Amino acid sequence: MTFIEFKKRLLDGDITLPKFAKLVKISEKNLQSYKKKGEVPNLVAVAIESFAIMKENNLNYKDIIENLNLKNKKKEGVGFQKNPQNVAKRK
């Protein structure tokens, strides 16, 4: 699914990009990065397509998704070291 199709289906699902991100526990920044790539991952496409179809059939997908109790993913890995003591320990 292209990013443009994704944005159209957001409208069909009556949800904004920030609200979609919050609902499915994906960072909005991450979703915006797909704009550069031109398409969204399959799972994001499946989710928004399902939401749009549920909305068209008067099903409240928001309650369904919230009942899943999804959790935000925590960033793991080193990344940029913020603590200089950790860098010193590695040497």
Secondary structure, 3 states (H helix, E strand, C coil): CEHHHHHHHHHHCCCCHHHHHHHHCCCHHHHHHHHHHCECCHHHHHHHHHHHHHHHCCCCHHHHHHCCCCCCCCCCCCCCCCCHHHHHHHC
